[in-house]
Amino acid sequence: MFHPQSSEPSRTKTIAARLLSCVLGCTSILALGCRTSQVAGPLLFEVQGPVNDLAAIRAENHVWINWTMPQKGTNKLMYKGGITVRVWRGERRANLTEVGDPLHVPAGITGSFSEELPPALSSGRPRLLYYYVELLDHDGRSTGLSNYVATVAGGPPPMVEGLSAEMTQAGVLLRWKSSEGATAIRIHRTMFFQTQEDERKAQSIRSSVPLEEDLFIEDARSAQTLDKTARYDSSYEYRAQFVAQVPVSSRVVLELAGPFSAPADIEVEKIP
């Protein structure tokens, strides 16, 4: 005799077995997924940038720039490798040329770059020249250009000629030959000693009187100035250099100085 109710437990077992099989299969997949996430590759270092403390110096036809390399990446971890740096320059900030080969600079140090200006940039009228640096990560991606730093391109002013020093009742009168295009002049004054008596005399004033000092005259076309601060019974040497001034902004003016002149010596004495 057929008893349909007798097959119900068997069918229930079959469904339960299938459900258990599915649960185990899903659990295996989930477990496999968790294991896979635990063995992910190392985090890629992303360079912290851009640089924001670029500085530059020009001396004669040579330019030096320096900046601070980042110590940490964007993940806040210390970086112990080198970072690729590219240097750019241009007379216009929108038209830049890469200078030299890319540098490989360790993290956390003061980076530096120097170059001798090519003839096209070391001659002609004084004008602004802009430098930038750019940091690259391991994948060659840029952190962006640094803030710019400006220096002066162009030829330096000529040497000052005809510098002379003459004693007057009001002080030491300094004269020179003016030069076209030289806007300002710097005169460097040095107190010097001819005898041991001068040296002994200097010891008493050394703490209150500078032995070296600069006089800066904005208008070199005047071709003369009066040094009223020279001390009597002292000997001085004067040297002068023309200075070209190039404004960067209303508050910042850069200078390009020419070579120093031959010295002009004088003993400062009272005129009866």
Protein Blocks (a to p, Z undefined) as FASTA:
>chain_A
ZZfklmmmmmmmmmmmmmmmmmmmmmmmmmmmmmmmmmcccdddddddddfkbccddehj
bccddddddfbdfkopacfbdcdddddddfbfklccdehjdddddehiacdddddddfkl
mgcjddddddddddddfkopaebjaddddddedjdddddehiacdddfkbccddddddeh
iabdcdddddddfbfklmmmmmmmmmmmcfbdcdddfblmnopacdfkbcghiacddddd
ddddddfblmbccdddddddddddddddddZZ
